[in-house]
Amino acid sequence: MNRNALHSVLLVSAAAFSLFGAACADQEPKPWALRAITRDYTFPTRDDDGKVVPEGLTVTAGDLNKGRRMYVHYCYACHGMNGDGRGPASYGLRPLPRDFRTGAYKFDSVSDGVPNDIDLVRIIRGGLHGTAMLKWDLKNDELYHVIQFIKTFPGLPKGTPDGPPCSQYGEATPECTAKLAAYPDSSIEDHIPSPFEVIIEKLKKSEEKLGLQVGQPKPTGEPIVPQHYDENGGVVVDAPADPWVGKEAEAVKKGEALYHFKLQCTTCHAHYLTRTALYDYQIAADPQAVVSYRSEMFYAIPQSNAKALFGVATMPPDFTMNPLRSIRVGSELPDLYRLIASGVGVMPAWAQSAKPDELWALAHYVKSLKDLQLPSNAQKRDALKTMLHADMFVPPAPVKKEEEPVVDGAAGGGEADAKKAESGEADAKKAGDKDAQKPGDKKAGDKKTGDKKTGEKKTGR
């Protein structure tokens, strides 16, 4: 074979391998954010009053693709092309970016179910302080489109509650990878639904004739604290009226007691009272209280998550030092009320255990601690920390209740004791008389026996 022929063979082979490689490359699944959305989605939704909209919210494929392109532009670097929180910038971030496939959000306003759109708007517009989640100044229609696209990410496969095989915190299994690879939208039957998506169920023919909607969305979580949009698209918290306006100092004092005792926030968060103050509080309420302190009481305790939804243990904030994630400037008190009432991650929703005036008092107290982060309050904060760590008070053993002294009636122990003694003597006399009347009594027998013996002696003389 001459050189020219060999060269021709090599060119043909290279072209063939190139075509083969291109064909194989086409078979590789594209990341979710690079796949064109080809169908409409229906999501559960609520109206402005928080009531469920039975027919849900149907978003067209065109609007979803607008959101998809914006997601790639703004969001993928942290949250990843597949919405799994594995973007190229995620590996150096703590806390980790949210995995949208779990449908789990820490800073919503619902106790159960997926959050409402207004929660997502508040988080995106307000950012999460102390994290890489910045404030995003998007136009209203842009924000709408990107939020709806985020809701299309396929959820995690069922049956793996302790460690989802497709989560960012474990290696993906072949089964999970195969399901995600075989997604295109044309295959609804094999589809892994989004946590937000409505699973369509066919209605009976009789129901179809009535014109009923085919498939109704499961409701989103009912908001514990309602919210609404202002004229600029911002989110306003509709908390009940604050009863402590003009009585802020009183609110802080009540919140201090709620925080340390009734609601026991110090189970996770740090104490902000000295050992002496804690002792005085408890003894004033119950003089017999047994007072003890947990170790490292002036520090928060990391809280492990029951499920790997957030990837790492949750560290409750020190309110005097750490930024509060979803508290917005100018809306601190309403946001604190919303956060305390609705709960955060592993923190329960306190609206179920406390009255609104107590929730407001606790919000005022937490804000008073948060205000110590201001540069103008640096000396005040340092003085508090010094005072807390300097107090090494050790609570004494509880004082036992004094028992009533037992006083001898003969010694002049008072009228009550004299009556008790007199009563005892009367009882003894009655018992003696009763015993004397019993047949076979020992004393009576002895007397008779003695008389008999005396008579015998007399007769013998």
Helices and strands as residue ranges (DSSP letters): H 3-27, G 32-34, E 41-43, E 57-59, H 61-74, H 76-79, G 90-92, G 100-102, H 117-126, H 140-150, H 174-181, H 205-209, E 227-229, E 235-237, H 248-257, I 258-262, G 265-267, H 275-285, H 332-342, G 350-352, H 356-370, G 371-373, G 375-377, H 378-390, G 409-411, H 415-436, H 442-460
